[in-house]
Amino acid sequence: VATNTAAILSDRAHVTVLGPFGRDARDQVLRSGADVVVIATTSFLAQVADDIHDAVDAGSNVITTAEEAAYPWGNDVGIARQLDALARSRGVSILGTGLNPGFVFDAMVLTAAGVVERLDSVSVERVVDLSGFGEAVLSRIGVGHSPEAFADGVRRGTVTGHIGFPQSMRVVAGRLGVEIERIERDLEPILAVQEHATKALRVKAGETAGFRQRYVALSRGQAWFEASFLGHVAPVAFGEEPRDAITIASPSGELRFTVSPGTNPQRASAAVVANSVRRVIAALPGWVTVGELPPATPE
Ligand SMILES: NC(=O)c1ccc[n+]([C@@H]2O[C@H](COP(=O)([O-])OP(=O)(O)OC[C@H]3O[C@@H](n4cnc5c(N)ncnc54)[C@H](OP(=O)(O)O)[C@@H]3O)[C@@H](O)[C@H]2O)c1
C-alpha cells in the first residue's frame, strides 16, 4: 500500500515506482530487490518484522510507517537486533518514519534544539484533524466507540490512542544523550456532542469523537519531554484549531515554535516517506532513526 507516497514519487522523473501493492502481491514486492521498499500496513513492529526481513533479505532498503519501527529497541530488542544485523550484512538500511513519529515529535524537536546551548526540557503539542483516517485506524486509535467500549479497549490494548510518542522521545533522547527513567502516559476520550460524519465513519452523539493523550518522559527525576496530542474528527467544531507547537526550555529561557495550520496527517506523512527515499539509500547500513539522518527534503 502507501498509495499517497506512490503518487508523490510517480511525479519524480528519476524514480520508477512499481507499486502500490496490496496483500496479494506480498512476495512479489518484498522479493523484488527494489532499491527501496515502503511498508505502510500497520503500527506494530511484530506485524511488520517478517515483511521487513524478506525485503532486506532480498537486498532492498526499507522505509516503514509502523510507528513502533521509529525506535524498535524500545519495543522488542530481539527483533531490532536481528533485523539490524541482517541489514548490515546486506548493506542496506531500515527506517521507521512518517509525520508522527518521524517529524513533529522528533526531527523537528532536534532541529529546534539546534538554537540553544542546552536543552533542559521540551514540550510538544499537536491538535490533529482525524477525519481523513480510514476505519481501521480510527477504531484502533479510539474513535467511534461508546465510553464503555473505549475504556474496555484501553484495558485490552485494542484502543491505543495515537502510537509513537515513546519512540519519538527515545529518538530525541538518543541523539542528545539523555537517559529516560520512565514514561508516564494518559489517554482520555472526548465524546461527541453532535453527530459527525467522516469519509470512513459516522460518529453518533455520545460516542468518542476523539481523545486527549499526554506522555511525559522523566529524566533525573524531572519531566524532560512532554507530548500532548488532541485528536478529533472535527477539531474546529470542538473549538480547537489544528496546530503543532514545540516549546524548548534552555538556560536562556523558553522558545516556542508554532506550525499553523498544523501539518496534515495524511499528506505530510506521505511527503516525509517520499522525501526519505534518497536519505535511506544514502544511510549507513543497519536500522537507522530520523535522529541520525539528514532532514527529509523534496528533490
Ligand atoms: N509514522 C507516521 O507518522 C505514520 C503515518 C501514516 C501512517 N502510519 C501508520 O501506518 C499504518 C498504515 O497507515 P494507513 O493510514 O495507510 O492505514 P490504513 O488506511 O489502515 O491502510 C492500511 C492498508 O494496509 C493493508 N494491510 C494491513 N496489513 C497488511 C499486511 N500484513 N500486508 C499487506 N497489506 C496490509 C490494509 O489492507 P486491509 O484493508 O486488507 O486490511 C490497508 O489497505 C497505520 O498503522 C498508521 O498508523 C504512521
The ligand as an ORCA input file, in Angstrom:
! r2SCAN-3c Opt
* xyz 0 1
  N       4.709      7.370     11.438
  C       3.664      8.026     10.999
  O       3.572      9.242     11.134
  C       2.571      7.340     10.235
  C       1.984      7.997      9.179
  C       0.985      7.352      8.460
  C       0.586      6.071      8.845
  N       1.173      5.472      9.895
  C       0.774      4.109     10.268
  O       0.996      3.285      9.146
  C      -0.051      2.333      9.035
  C      -0.714      2.458      7.671
  O      -1.386      3.695      7.610
  P      -2.648      3.925      6.662
  O      -3.244      5.231      7.040
  O      -2.232      3.696      5.252
  O      -3.599      2.739      7.182
  P      -4.899      2.100      6.510
  O      -5.710      3.153      5.864
  O      -5.486      1.201      7.542
  O      -4.294      1.223      5.324
  C      -3.501      0.130      5.608
  C      -3.537     -0.785      4.403
  O      -2.581     -1.825      4.625
  C      -3.209     -3.062      4.361
  N      -2.578     -4.078      5.206
  C      -2.704     -4.227      6.541
  N      -1.903     -5.245      6.953
  C      -1.277     -5.718      5.842
  C      -0.332     -6.754      5.613
  N       0.129     -7.508      6.599
  N       0.109     -6.948      4.341
  C      -0.359     -6.195      3.325
  N      -1.252     -5.214      3.481
  C      -1.710     -4.968      4.723
  C      -4.669     -2.859      4.666
  O      -5.402     -3.795      3.947
  P      -6.784     -4.379      4.537
  O      -7.766     -3.263      4.362
  O      -6.999     -5.562      3.696
  O      -6.543     -4.711      5.988
  C      -4.890     -1.430      4.154
  O      -5.101     -1.437      2.746
  C      -1.029      2.608     10.190
  O      -0.795      1.701     11.231
  C      -0.692      4.018     10.602
  O      -0.941      4.234     11.987
  C       2.169      6.069     10.591
*
